[in-house]
Amino acid sequence: MKLSKLYSNDSRFKNITFNLNGLNVIYADVLTGLNEKKNSHDLGKTKLAELIDYLLIKQIEKNNFLLKIKDDNGNSIFKNHIFYLEIYLNNGKYLTIKRGIENHSKSSFSINEQTTQDYIPPSVWQFEELGIDNAKKKLAEYLQYDFFKNKPYEYRKALSYCIRMQPDYEDVYKLSKFKGGRDIDWKPFMFDLLGFDGEVLRKKYFNDDKQEKIDTQIKQLKKDFLVEEANRDEIIAQIGLQQSKTREAEEKIDQINFYEIDQSLIENGIEEIEIKISDLNTLSYNLSYDINKLKDSIKNNFAFDLNKVEKVFLEAKIFFPKDLKKDYQELITFNEELTKDRNRLLKQTLNVKTNQLREINGKLQELNLQKEDLLGFLKDTDTFRKLKGYQKELARLESELILLHERLKVIDLILEKEESKEILKKEIEDTVRAIKNFNNHTEQNIKYKLIRDLFSKYFNNIMNEDTYISWSVNGNNNIDFKPPVIRTKDQLSKDTAKDEGRTYRKILCVVFDLAILVAYNLESYFRFVYHDDVLSQQDNGIKIRLLELVRSVSKTYDIQYILSVIKSDLPTDEEDNFIYFEKSEIVLELNDKDESGTLFGFEF
């Protein structure tokens, strides 16, 4: 796969048509004076690499420059941008990838037999608005890379070795995105890339992690339950002893003689007392009700005011005869006598019921005292004291027995985990055996030998010094990729520390990436590499030889080589004049004269 075109819906963006063969130069020129606060490193040449990475379905976070920089309304300054990357597939077709910024989690794809005209997006999109995961899968289907078949990772794992930015020059093998991560995240892939079986190494790391987790779990179980698997038989013996003691306690409880207590219960009848109390409570309630009614009746005396009747007749101007008044007076006297007799009888009845209530309440008090005495007797009897003691002892024994069973379960769980460790140990031993076998026969690995030979050859072409790549098995039976060793020409046995310098590390990374692309040239794989600022801080001779090498390799193996460079980093001739690139090699020119000279056409 190669890059064909990169363009945007924003007219300010500097659209790019890449050369499918040979050099592709991203050239940045400083046009302003030294006193002006401009920087050729801010023109967008590095941002271009990030944008290409984004369009090859990188999932970005809010700290990515496309999302991080906001306008006055709090929106990304790229909110309305849509970018298009046309790539040339290894099968000869052209695939356009469309990604916007406002909805940056979606991607669209258009496949065509020919490149698009100018920078006009395709009119037909076979797949639109795919999410990140589905878009990666779809792009992988289009790429059809042989290397990734039947492997647990996808094309993006290798992409960063084709787009090297400044932080990625620190280590030939371990890219900046893997810094702070685990070895399993990159070493199995690198092992695969060098022609070995990365699955063996991945399985080794995976089983190491599982074993470490099991060790941690076992350690925690031993700490929490104070057990050791060696004490299992001792726990079994303690359980047997505790079960015997528990049975004895149960037998003591079963043998207690409840006969005398039963007799007492029958004679003194707690149940009978409670029945009597219930009956008397009913009588007490009924008597209290009757007494209240009697008191209310006694209060209701006969009342008739004759004067009021006479006044009514007078106001109505009706004659009130004396005989009628006499009849009323006799009626009043009769009723008053009748009321007195009734109240006398009611008071007699009230006295009787009051006495009955007092007697019943006395009996209730007496019965409640008897009940309390009986309950106290039950609680204080020697037999029940023994029963309580036996019950407490039984509860303690059962609790200890439960604890012993729990400890036994924990020990059995530890033993199960130890068995799992043994199985893992065998699997790990198998993988270690395989890894050591790889290490003992590296000369038989054709792909590895080819990569190593190309690496050494390319480095020698540029630096006129010898180096090589190698790996070893470390103390944990995992692998270490050793930093390439630089050897002097006059003393091949003498290693130098040159590989520790940034200049040398950058060249080592460049020739490694080239060696990989050439080694996989006969397979469906990446056919491009982007090296950001590759010429900076290099000696002039190194720059010239590096460019000679990449031109030769690009032409021979049909590889697209993309580099970014600022004018001050150009190589010079014997008269100290800049050696400029051919116009056909420059695919993008940037300058700092004004914001139109930047990649996006505006400053941010």
ABEGO torsion letter per residue (X at the ends): XBBABBBBABAABBBBBBBABEBBBBBBBBABBAABBBBAAAAGAAAAAAAAAAAAGBBBBAABAAAABBBAAGBBAAAABBBBBBBBBAAGBBBBBBBBAABAABBBBBBBABBBBEABBBABBABBGBBAAAAAAAAAAAAGBAAABGBABBAAAAAAAABBBAAAAABAABBAAABGBBAAAAAAAAAAAAGBBAAAAAAAAAAAAAAAAAAAAAAAAAAAAGBBAAAAAAAAAAAAAAAAAAAAAAAAAAABBAAAAAAAAAAAGAAAAAAAAAAAAAAAAAAAAAAAAAAAAAABBBBBBAAAAAAAAAAAGBBBBAAAAAAAAAAAAAAAAAAAAAAAAAAAAAAAAAAAAAAAAAAAAAAAAAAAAAAAAAAABAAAAAAAAAAAAAAAAAAAAAAAAAAAAAAAAAAAAAAAAAAAAAAAAAAAAAAAAAAAAAAABAAAAAAAAAAAAAAAAAAGBBBBBBBBBBAAGBBBBBBBBBBBAABAABBBAAAABAAAAAAAAAAAAAAAAAAAAABBBBABBBBBGAABGBBAAAAAAAAAAAAAAAAAAGBBBBBBBBAAABBBBAAGBBBBBBAAABABBBBAABAAABAAGBBX
